[in-house]
Amino acid sequence: MSRCLHTALLPAFVVALLNACATPIEFLGTYRLPRADVEQIKALTIQRLGPKKPVSEINATKPDEAEVTAGRCSYAGDVCTRFTVRKRHGHWLITSKITEEQIIVTGS
């Protein structure tokens, strides 16, 4: 295999590796959003400082509205953020306050 071919395969391998390690998103709700809408919602969390990353759950309550959970909220000490997004004129926008939640375990 020539050196040029090795160089060309390396970026594809890195992208595949990163995608394999990506956190899957849980989809809830009665509506299924197109992939382009999901990508636009994910991009909102990257652009904003408030939400934790990555998006972990999208609950599509209407075709143009969803409740989003970003970050992980599964174990003690985990912190996640929740907010609502709405699609207006073809673009998704955060339309609610971004709230932060932390899992706290208390003893009895």
GIGI-V69969 format. One record per residue. N is the residue number from 1. NEAR is the number of other ideal C-beta (glycine too) atoms within 10 Angstrom. Layout:
BEGIN
[[N & NEAR] [N & NEAR]]
END
This chain:
BEGIN
[[1 & 6] [2 & 7] [3 & 7] [4 & 8] [5 & 9] [6 & 9] [7 & 9] [8 & 10] [9 & 11] [10 & 10] [11 & 9] [12 & 9] [13 & 9] [14 & 10] [15 & 10] [16 & 10] [17 & 10] [18 & 9] [19 & 8] [20 & 7] [21 & 7] [22 & 9] [23 & 11] [24 & 7] [25 & 17] [26 & 11] [27 & 14] [28 & 14] [29 & 15] [30 & 9] [31 & 15] [32 & 10] [33 & 19] [34 & 9] [35 & 7] [36 & 10] [37 & 20] [38 & 18] [39 & 11] [40 & 17] [41 & 22] [42 & 17] [43 & 12] [44 & 18] [45 & 22] [46 & 10] [47 & 8] [48 & 14] [49 & 6] [50 & 13] [51 & 22] [52 & 20] [53 & 13] [54 & 15] [55 & 22] [56 & 19] [57 & 18] [58 & 22] [59 & 17] [60 & 21] [61 & 14] [62 & 11] [63 & 13] [64 & 14] [65 & 16] [66 & 25] [67 & 16] [68 & 25] [69 & 21] [70 & 26] [71 & 22] [72 & 15] [73 & 17] [74 & 9] [75 & 8] [76 & 9] [77 & 9] [78 & 14] [79 & 12] [80 & 19] [81 & 21] [82 & 20] [83 & 20] [84 & 16] [85 & 22] [86 & 15] [87 & 18] [88 & 10] [89 & 5] [90 & 8] [91 & 10] [92 & 23] [93 & 13] [94 & 18] [95 & 12] [96 & 12] [97 & 9] [98 & 17] [99 & 10] [100 & 13] [101 & 14] [102 & 11] [103 & 13] [104 & 8] [105 & 7] [106 & 5] [107 & 3] [108 & 2]]
END
